[in-house]
Amino acid sequence: MLRDLPLSQVYRLIEPGPVVLLTTALQGRPNVMTLSWHMMMEFDPPLIGCLVSGANHSFEALRKTGECVIAIPTVDQAALAVKIGNLSGREVDKFAVLDLAWKPAARVAAPLLPDCYANLECKVTDTAWVRKYNLFVLEVVKAWIDRAKRQPRTLHHRGFGTFAADGEILRLRSRKP
């Protein structure tokens, strides 16, 4: 039986992809935030639409520097992702407080998170929707993956501290390999 769902909870049904950690560096100070509002927009070059609230400390860093890293954590890093999301980079140095491992990226000033499954170095390529929707279009300019992490399971935000983990993998016939 169908029941009304408050419109403020619709996002819980439509989350597009895994929880990611977005790193920035403004005036040499690194920051990281937890993010789940993003989407693939194009394949070649890879473009990612990324919504960062204007209330987040990372918004200003991303707007001013035009670059970031999107790191993809695995399920075993769920508690860390929540801790990162519950701290403000305006108030604390998350890398110091959480003892986060990092290393320099190749093409952007934002740091890589080597403990994550993958890291995507990104440059802002389109800001047309930033003012109205806080939506940045990012081009991935360098990608890193930890091949030692076999069949990693990613985390998906369901709202209000609830997450789902990737489940069974289905392989179905497709026109492209």
C-alpha positions in Angstrom: 0.0 0.0 0.0 1.4 3.4 -1.0 1.8 6.1 1.7 2.8 9.7 1.5 6.5 10.4 1.8 7.7 13.8 2.9 9.4 15.6 0.0 12.4 16.3 2.2 13.1 12.6 2.2 13.0 11.9 -1.5 16.8 12.1 -1.8 17.0 8.9 0.3 15.4 7.0 -2.6 17.5 8.5 -5.4 21.1 8.6 -4.1 23.1 8.2 -7.3 26.3 6.6 -6.1 28.7 5.7 -3.3 29.6 8.0 -0.5 32.8 9.8 -1.4 35.4 11.9 0.5 36.1 15.2 -1.3 39.5 16.8 -0.5 40.4 20.4 -1.1 43.4 22.6 -0.3 42.9 26.3 0.2 46.0 28.4 0.9 48.0 25.2 1.6 45.5 24.0 4.2 43.9 20.6 3.3 40.3 19.7 4.1 38.1 16.7 3.6 34.3 16.3 3.6 31.9 13.4 3.2 29.7 13.7 0.1 27.0 11.7 -1.5 25.4 14.1 -3.9 27.2 13.5 -7.2 26.6 12.0 -10.6 28.5 10.9 -13.7 27.7 13.4 -16.5 30.0 12.2 -19.3 32.4 9.3 -20.0 35.3 10.8 -22.1 36.5 13.0 -20.7 35.0 11.8 -17.4 32.8 14.6 -16.0 31.2 14.4 -12.6 28.5 16.7 -11.3 29.1 17.4 -7.6 26.7 19.3 -5.3 28.5 21.0 -2.4 26.3 23.0 -0.1 27.3 26.7 0.2 27.2 26.1 4.0 30.1 23.6 3.8 33.7 24.8 4.4 34.8 22.9 1.3 32.4 25.0 -1.0 34.6 28.1 -0.7 37.8 26.1 -1.3 36.4 24.4 -4.3 35.1 27.6 -5.7 38.3 29.5 -5.2 40.8 26.8 -6.2 38.8 25.1 -8.9 40.2 21.7 -8.0 39.7 18.7 -5.6 40.1 15.0 -5.2 37.2 12.6 -4.9 38.3 9.6 -2.9 36.1 6.5 -2.8 36.1 4.7 0.6 35.0 1.2 1.2 32.5 -0.2 3.7 35.3 -0.8 6.3 35.8 3.0 6.3 32.1 3.8 7.1 32.8 5.0 10.6 35.6 7.2 9.3 33.3 8.7 6.6 30.7 9.6 9.3 33.4 11.1 11.6 34.6 13.3 8.7 31.1 14.4 7.9 30.4 15.3 11.5 33.3 17.7 11.8 33.7 21.1 10.3 36.9 22.0 8.5 36.2 25.6 9.6 36.7 24.5 13.2 39.3 21.8 13.2 42.0 20.3 11.0 40.3 17.0 10.2 43.6 15.4 9.0 45.2 16.1 12.3 42.2 15.2 14.5 41.4 12.0 12.7 45.1 11.1 11.9 44.2 10.7 8.2 46.9 9.4 5.9 47.4 11.5 2.8 49.9 12.0 0.0 50.3 14.7 -2.7 48.3 14.4 -5.9 49.9 14.6 -9.3 47.8 17.2 -11.0 46.0 19.2 -8.2 46.9 20.7 -4.8 44.2 18.7 -2.9 45.6 15.6 -1.2 45.0 12.0 -2.1 43.7 9.6 0.5 45.8 6.4 -0.1 43.7 4.2 2.3 40.7 4.6 0.0 39.9 2.3 -2.9 40.2 5.0 -5.6 41.2 8.7 -5.9 40.1 11.0 -8.7 42.0 14.2 -9.2 39.5 16.8 -10.6 39.4 20.3 -12.0 36.3 22.4 -12.1 35.4 22.6 -15.7 32.0 24.4 -15.5 30.6 26.7 -12.9 27.4 27.8 -14.7 25.2 26.0 -12.1 27.2 26.9 -8.9 25.4 30.2 -8.1 21.9 28.7 -8.5 22.3 25.1 -7.4 25.8 24.7 -5.8 26.5 22.2 -8.6 30.1 22.0 -9.8 31.0 20.1 -13.0 34.3 18.4 -12.5 36.6 16.8 -15.0 38.7 13.9 -13.8 42.3 14.7 -14.9 44.0 11.8 -13.1 42.7 8.6 -11.6 44.2 6.2 -9.1 43.0 2.8 -7.9 44.2 0.3 -5.3 44.1 -3.0 -7.2 45.0 -4.8 -4.0 41.5 -4.1 -2.8 39.7 -6.9 -4.7 35.9 -6.4 -5.2 35.6 -3.5 -2.8 32.2 -2.8 -1.4 31.2 0.8 -1.3 28.9 2.7 1.0 25.6 4.3 0.0 23.9 7.0 2.0 20.2 6.4 2.9 19.7 9.4 5.1 19.8 10.2 8.8 22.9 8.0 9.6 21.6 5.1 7.6 23.8 3.5 4.9 23.6 0.5 2.6 26.6 -1.5 1.4 27.0 -2.8 -2.1 25.6 -6.2 -2.4 25.6 -9.0 -4.9 27.2 -8.3 -8.3 25.1 -9.1 -11.3 26.7 -9.6 -14.7 24.2 -9.3 -17.6 24.7 -9.3 -21.3 25.5 -5.9 -22.7 26.3 -4.4 -26.0 29.6 -3.0 -24.7 32.3 -4.9 -22.8 
